[in-house]
């Protein structure tokens, strides 16, 4: 797994990069790649999402080809887009989702914060609220999109939507949980290590 740290990147540019990499990975022309970045402020909604979950008519939402409902991205939030070939890793979308959740949970635990999944929902929570969202797209078993972890981002924009389609859903961040000065660099470092470590356990390459 190759990791690329892209800093602050426009959503459209990141989407275009994902499209290109997904095609290259499918054709065997590029290694599987984890893109780690931040976005300028943007709201996105999955292909089956309900625009009724946008509470402010002034909010412009981009509909994209992932699962899940509406969410917000902005500076200080760590976004991860794994471009992986699941045809070589078991072809199990539910296991892939649980793998992403575990990567996030273990990364957050590195900062002494207890996080957990919620039965019947996708994402990661703490006792204060939702701290990370997950929404994936898969084409020819190659993954796109991925996860967004609130690190030190402004949480107010979430009040303009029902995050991930959930009304009255409290939202939190790693910085709010710890009350400490946390840098994006150290969170990226921990997440990259956890991703590589758990990938070999949860999604080993097929030997057939």
Secondary structure, DSSP 4 states (H G I P E B T S, - for coil): -EEEEEEE--HHHHHHHHHHHHHHHHTTSS--EEEEEE-SSEEEE-TT--GGGB--TT--EEE-SSSS-EEEE-TTEEEEEEE-BGGGTTS-HHHHHHHHHHHHHHHHHTTT---B--TTS-SEEETTEEEEEEEEEEETTEEEEEEEEESS---GGGGGB-GGG-TT--B--HHHHH-S---HHHHHHHHHHHHHHHHHHHSPPP--
